[in-house]
Amino acid sequence: MTTAEQIRKVCNYASGDYDKPVTAPLYRPVSSVLSDFNKGNNKAQCRKELQDRLLYMTAIDKKRVIYTFLDGCR
């Protein structure tokens, strides 16, 4: 599901369409996103996903993500 579709669902829900529940986005485990990031598979998308989720991760996962970003060339 794309971001635009999620926004449309939220807007429809806010406008009074309460019949259909809004589903929460499903995320991959942090370890699999980090492994894809380190392998170079779709690095920009993995970076964005990790940045968006950083505030809601456990302390151990935050530490792994921050160390991975610091070890990278960017």
C-alpha positions in Angstrom: 0.0 0.0 0.0 1.4 3.3 -1.0 1.5 6.4 1.2 -1.1 8.1 -1.0 -3.5 5.3 -0.4 -2.9 5.5 3.4 -3.5 9.2 3.3 -6.8 8.7 1.4 -7.9 6.1 4.0 -7.2 8.5 6.8 -8.9 11.4 5.1 -12.0 9.3 4.3 -12.1 8.2 8.0 -11.8 11.8 9.2 -14.6 12.9 6.9 -17.1 10.6 8.5 -16.5 7.2 6.9 -16.4 5.3 10.2 -17.6 2.0 8.8 -14.2 0.8 7.5 -11.3 0.4 10.0 -8.0 2.0 9.2 -5.2 -0.5 9.2 -1.9 0.2 10.7 1.1 -0.1 8.3 3.0 -3.4 8.6 6.7 -3.0 9.1 9.5 -5.4 8.5 11.7 -6.3 11.4 14.5 -3.9 12.1 17.1 -6.6 11.6 15.9 -7.4 8.1 15.8 -3.7 7.1 19.3 -3.2 8.5 20.6 -6.3 6.6 19.1 -4.9 3.3 20.6 -1.5 4.0 24.1 -3.0 4.6 23.8 -5.2 1.5 22.9 -2.1 -0.6 19.5 -3.3 -1.6 17.3 -0.2 -2.0 19.4 1.7 0.4 17.5 5.0 0.2 14.2 3.3 1.0 15.7 1.4 3.9 17.3 4.6 5.3 14.0 6.5 5.1 12.1 3.6 6.8 14.6 3.4 9.6 14.6 7.2 10.1 10.8 7.3 10.3 10.7 4.4 12.9 13.7 5.5 15.0 11.6 7.2 17.7 9.5 4.1 18.3 12.2 1.5 18.4 13.7 -0.2 21.5 17.0 1.1 22.8 18.9 -1.9 21.4 17.4 -1.3 17.9 18.1 2.4 18.1 21.7 1.7 19.0 22.1 -0.7 16.0 20.5 1.8 13.6 22.6 4.8 14.8 25.9 2.7 14.6 25.0 1.6 11.1 24.3 5.1 10.0 27.5 6.4 11.6 29.6 3.6 9.9 28.1 4.5 6.5 29.6 6.9 4.1 26.8 9.5 4.3 
